[in-house]
Amino acid sequence: MDSPTIGEEISRRGFRRWYERQLIESHAYLVTAFLSLILLLAGFEAMDALRGSPIYYLAMVGIAAAAGTLMWIAWRRFTALLARAELFAESAGCPGCRAWGKFDVLVVDPVGADEPPEAGRPNWVRVRCRKCGEQWRLG
């Protein structure tokens, strides 16, 4: 089963809830990155203080490497999700009546070959304001 597109997620949840969920998820990745950084530094500290067996030393190197890898992945995911949420939030205001996040998704347009996908944007979302009926492209 394919994961739903941004347009489908916004249609199902509404923009405000989708945006809130993106912020919560991105900050969960930030907390994960921070805790992994602490584990990485603790591993380095344990290696420095260690004067014992090579097996224990290799275990600490493995733990520090795994923590560093997890930290890098979580940080990258945090920045990508936050950038995508902010990209869509910047254009979520109706150009006609300035209502923010109060729209219905009309169609999801695929990104053209000449349009770079910033922050993992898979497509453009065409929307219509619930208050005044104005249409614009989100994303």
matplotlib code that plots the C-alpha trace (Angstrom):
import matplotlib.pyplot as plt

x = [0.0, 1.4, 1.6, -0.9, 0.3, 0.3, -2.9, -4.7, -3.5, -4.6, -8.0, -8.5, -7.3, -7.7, -4.7, -4.5, -4.3, -1.9, 0.3, 0.1, 1.0, 4.0, 5.3, 4.8, 6.5, 9.4, 10.0, 9.9, 12.8, 14.6, 14.2, 15.5, 18.5, 19.3, 19.1, 21.3, 23.8, 23.9, 24.4, 27.2, 29.0, 28.6, 30.1, 33.1, 33.5, 33.4, 36.0, 38.3, 38.0, 38.3, 41.6, 40.2, 39.4, 39.3, 35.8, 34.4, 36.2, 34.7, 31.3, 31.6, 32.7, 29.7, 27.3, 28.8, 28.7, 25.1, 24.1, 25.9, 24.1, 20.7, 21.4, 22.3, 19.2, 16.9, 18.3, 17.9, 14.3, 13.6, 14.8, 13.0, 9.7, 9.9, 10.9, 8.0, 5.5, 6.7, 6.8, 3.1, 2.2, 3.6, 1.1, -1.8, -3.4, -6.1, -5.0, -8.5, -9.7, -6.5, -8.2, -5.4, -5.7, -9.4, -9.6, -10.6, -8.1, -9.2, -6.5, -2.9, -0.7, 2.5, 5.7, 7.1, 10.7, 11.7, 10.5, 12.9, 11.3, 12.3, 12.1, 10.7, 7.7, 6.2, 3.6, 1.6, -1.8, -4.5, -7.0, -10.1, -11.0, -14.0, -14.9, -14.6, -14.0, -10.6, -8.3, -4.6, -1.7, -0.3, 3.3]
y = [0.0, 3.4, 6.1, 8.9, 12.1, 15.5, 16.5, 13.3, 13.8, 17.5, 16.5, 13.8, 15.7, 19.3, 21.7, 22.8, 19.3, 18.2, 21.1, 20.4, 16.8, 17.7, 20.0, 17.3, 14.6, 16.8, 17.8, 14.2, 13.6, 16.6, 15.0, 11.7, 13.5, 15.2, 12.0, 10.2, 13.0, 12.5, 8.8, 9.5, 11.8, 9.3, 6.6, 8.8, 9.6, 5.9, 5.1, 7.8, 6.6, 3.0, 1.2, -2.3, -5.1, -4.6, -6.2, -3.5, -0.8, -2.2, -2.3, 1.3, 2.2, 0.3, 2.1, 5.5, 4.8, 3.7, 6.7, 9.0, 7.4, 7.7, 11.3, 12.2, 10.4, 12.0, 15.5, 15.2, 14.0, 16.9, 19.5, 18.0, 17.7, 21.2, 22.8, 21.1, 22.1, 25.7, 25.7, 24.8, 27.0, 30.1, 29.7, 28.5, 32.0, 32.8, 35.5, 36.9, 37.1, 36.1, 33.2, 30.9, 27.1, 27.2, 25.5, 22.4, 20.5, 20.4, 18.6, 17.4, 18.5, 16.5, 18.5, 19.3, 18.4, 22.0, 22.6, 21.5, 19.6, 21.7, 19.9, 16.7, 18.3, 15.6, 17.8, 21.0, 21.1, 23.3, 24.5, 26.6, 28.9, 27.9, 31.5, 33.3, 30.6, 31.9, 29.2, 29.1, 26.7, 25.5, 24.5]
z = [0.0, -1.0, 1.5, 1.0, -0.7, 1.1, -0.7, 0.5, 4.1, 4.1, 2.6, 5.2, 8.3, 7.3, 6.9, 10.5, 11.9, 9.2, 10.0, 13.8, 13.2, 11.0, 13.8, 16.5, 14.4, 13.4, 17.0, 18.1, 15.7, 17.2, 20.7, 19.3, 17.8, 21.1, 23.1, 20.5, 20.8, 24.6, 24.1, 21.5, 23.9, 26.7, 24.5, 23.8, 27.5, 28.3, 25.7, 27.1, 30.6, 29.6, 30.1, 30.1, 27.6, 23.9, 23.7, 26.0, 24.0, 20.7, 22.3, 23.2, 19.7, 18.3, 20.6, 19.8, 16.1, 16.2, 18.3, 15.8, 12.9, 14.6, 15.5, 11.9, 10.5, 13.1, 12.5, 8.7, 9.2, 11.6, 9.2, 6.2, 8.0, 9.5, 6.2, 4.3, 7.0, 6.8, 3.0, 3.0, 5.9, 4.1, 1.3, 3.4, 3.6, 1.1, -1.3, -1.4, 2.2, 4.2, 6.0, 7.0, 6.6, 5.7, 2.3, 0.5, -1.7, -5.3, -7.1, -6.6, -9.5, -10.1, -10.0, -13.4, -14.4, -14.3, -10.7, -8.0, -5.1, -2.0, 1.4, -0.1, -1.8, -4.0, -5.7, -5.8, -4.2, -5.8, -3.1, -2.8, 0.1, 2.1, 2.9, -0.5, -3.1, -4.2, -5.7, -5.5, -5.5, -2.2, -1.7]

ax = plt.figure().add_subplot(projection="3d")
ax.plot(x, y, z, "-o")
ax.set_aspect("equal")
plt.show()
